[in-house]
């Protein structure tokens, strides 16, 4: 699979999300194509897929987080796994307040504001 929409000259650290990540193959493919210095995030409803995705990310040297939740429901949170190289390992997160991905999702929900015409602005 080829990842489109990220320019080659982009050197800023990006947050790349796969809202239905499954085994994490798209995230690892994106890391190989666009660079492992970005942050990669995945969401899936299956606890087995979330674990598999976190392990795939770790084995491929991809840093990021995978959350077991419904991507369409901001309040849904079961657990999360963070893959890191320093300190080395996969860390399980049981409280949603400690999850970077859940916190980013909450901030994006709160930042959706109305413009002068009363329309919602989506970023």
N, C-alpha and C positions, 0 to 999 in steps of 0.2 A: 504494500500500500504506500502511496505517496501522499505526504502531507502538503496541502496547499494553503495559501493564505498567510504564510510567514515568509517574509522576504529574506533572502540570503544575507543581505547586509545588516539585518537586525542583530545587534549585539547586546541590546538591553535584556536583562533577565525577564523572561516571560513566564506567565502562569498558564499552563496548557491543561485543559480539562477534557476528559472523556466521560460524559454523564451516564454511559451504559458500558462500562469498561470490560466486563467479562473477565477474561484471563489476563488482560493487560497487554496484549500483543500490539495494539495500536499505540499505546503509550511508549513501549520499548522501541517500536519502529520510529516514532516521532523523535525520540531521544537520539537514535542513531543518525537520523537525517538532519536534525536541526541543532544538535549539540546537547550534551548532558548537563550543561551549566544552567539550563532553564529548570523551573519547578514543574513537576508533572503531577496531576491529580486525577483520580478516578472515583466514580460512584457506581455502585451496583447493589441490587436488592438481595443477591445471593451471598450468604456468608462464605460459601466455598469459593466462589469466584473472587471475592474480595481478598481472601487469603492467598489464592493462587496468583492474583495480580500483584500483591505486595511481594511475594517471593520472586516472581519474574522480574519485577523492577529491581529488587535487591541484587539478584544474580547478574543482572545486566548493568549494574552500577548506576542506576537511575534514582535520583533523589526525588521524594515526593510523598504523597499520602493517598491512601485509598480508603473510602468511607463506605460502610454498609448502611445504606439508606435508600429511600425513594427520592430520586433527583427532583421530582416534581412537588415534593412536600418538604418545605424548609424546616419543619419541626421534627421530621423523622430522623432519628439517629439511633443506631444500634451499637456500633463500635467503629473504630478506625485504626488503620495501621500506617505508621510512618516509616518509610525506608530511608536510611541515612548511611553515609559512609564514615562520618565523624560525629559522634562515636559510632562505631561499626555495629550495624544490626537493624532489626525490625522491632519497633516499639508499638505495643498495643495500647490504644487510647480508649478508655471506657467512659469518660465524661466528656460530653460534647463541648464544654467550655475550653477544654485543652486541645481541641482539634482545630488546626489552622484552616482546614477546608470548610468546616462548619461555620467558623467565624467569618471567613471570606464570603460565604453564602449569605450570612445574616447582614453583613455590611452592604452587599449588593442589593438585598431586599430593601434596606433602609435608605439607600441612596437613590432609588427610583423616585424622582420628584416630579411634580407637575410644572409645566412651563406656563407662560402667560395665558395661553388659550385653554388651560385646564386639561391638556392632553398629557398622558404619561410619557416621560422620556426614558428610553431604554438605551443602555450603553453596551 
